[in-house]
């Protein structure tokens, strides 16, 4: 037994473009014939069969009018909120990395039990000194004690969700790739 016609196939039946096997089903199925008949009646009632096709030039002129209207629209200023949210998230991630990867300082000078050893990252000093983001991070977080840094890592409820929700599909793809790469390095 074949399945009933889909709404798209009902329209194909009205247009006379239904495939032969589906046409055979339509000829045998009272339910599908009734659906197509009801659709044909609706089309007749609306008078849709008498609508002429627009001139081929219509679409060219329509595209030009739309382009002119878009160009005439004033540009909407982009909000700084998403950028600030991302900047805060990056700063929080850096502080988290510092808190997690810098070992606790034990009073005896020995490493605290369970502390991870410090990882020395190769950094060219000229790059760090010229990096404005690093300068800002050290100015903002330089005086933070560990407890304040941990408190700073707890964003307000829904802040991250809102920031991710404002991303366009390309930005979400980049974020997903960064997260996948970050998870691969940890495992």
N, C-alpha and C positions, 0 to 999 in steps of 0.2 A: 504494500500500500504506500502510495506517495503522499508527501505532506501537502497540506493546503497551500494555496498561493499566498505569497507575502504581499503586503501593500504595494511594493514596487512592481511585483508581477501583475497585480490588478491594473495598474496604470499601463504596463506593457500590453496587457490584453486589450485595453481601450485603444491604444495606439496601433495595434496590429503587429507588434514586434515580439510577441511571446514566442518562446521556443516551441518546437513541434511536440516534444514530450510533455511540456507543461500545458500546451493547448489541448492535448489528448486528455490530460487530467481535468481541465476546465470543462470539456465536453461531457465528462462522466460524473462530475461532482456537483450536486445541487447547491451545496453551501457556497462553493467558489463562484458558481454562476450567479447566485443571489448577491454576493459581495460585489462582483463586477457590475451587475445590473444596478445596484444601489449607487455605486460610484458614477456610473453613466448618467443616472438620473440627477445626481448632484451637479455634475458638469453641465447638464442641460439647463438646470434651474439657475445656475450662476451665469450662464451664457459664456463660458470659457472657451467654447469651441470656435467662437467668432472673433477672437482677439487676433489681430494681424501681427505678424512679426515686425519688429522695428527695422528701420532702414539700416543697412550696414554701416552707414556713417554715424548712426546714433551712438554706438559704443565708443568710437574715437572721440566724438564731441563730449560724451559723458565723462570719459577718462580725463579729458583736458579740463572740464569744469571742476571735477573733483580735485585735480592737482592744483588749480588756481585757488580753490577754497581752502585747501590745506596750507598752501603757501601764505595766504592772507591771514591765517590764524596766528595770533601772537604766541610765541613760545612760552610754555609753562615752565616756571623756574623749578628746578629739581630740589627736592627737600634735602637738607643736610642730615636729617634724622637717620636714614639708613646708613650713611657713611659714618656718622658718629657711632651708631650701634656696632658696625663692623670694626671700627677703630677700637671701641671698648672691648669687643670680643677678642680681638688680636692681643690687646694689652693684657686682658685677663688670662689668655692662653700663655703668654710669655711669663706672667707672674706665676701661673700654675706650674710651668716648666721649671722655673727657678725654685719654687717651693718643693716640687717633687724630686728634682734631680740634684739639688745641692744637699749634701748630708747634714744631719743635725750636728751642731757643735757640742760635743761633750766637754764638761769642765776639765777632765783629765787630759784632754788633747786627743784621746782615742775616739774612734768613730763610734757612734751610738749603735747598739745592737739593731740589726735590721736595716740600717741606713744604707742607701745606695751610694756607691763611690761616685765622686764628681767626674763628669765626662768633660775632657778638654776638647773644645771644638776649634778647629783651625780657622782663625779669622784674621784677615789682613787688617792691621790697625788703621790704615788709611780709609778702608771701606767703612769701618765702624765710626770713625770720627766724622766722616762726611755724610753719614746716614742720619737724616733729620728725625726719622721715626725712632731710631735708637736713642738719640739725644732727648727726645720728648719722653720716652719711656724711663730713662734714667732720672730725668728731672721730676717726673710725677711719682715714680715708685722708689726713688733712691732712699727716702726717709721712712719707708714702711717697715714696720716690724713684721714678724711672721704671722702673728694673729690678725693684724690688719690686712695683710695680703690675702690670707685665707678668707676673711670676711668679704673682701673685694671680689672674690671669685664667685660669690653667690649673687647672680644677677636678679633683678626684680622679676616676679612671676611674669611669664609670657614674653619677656623681652627678646629672647632668642627666637621663639616661635614667630613673633611679629617680624623680626628682621629676615628670617628665612622666607616667610610668607610674601615679603616685598621683592624677593628675587625674581628676575625673569628666568625663563627656561635655560638660557645659556649659562647664567650665573649659577643656577642650581646644579647644572652638569659639572661645572668647574668645582663647586663645593663638594659634590659627591666624589669626584676624582681625587681631590685633596684628602678627603676622609678615608677613601679606600687605600691611598698610598700611606697615610699615617697609620692605619691599622695593620698594613702589611709589615711595616718596619718594626712594630711592637711584637709581632708574633714570630 
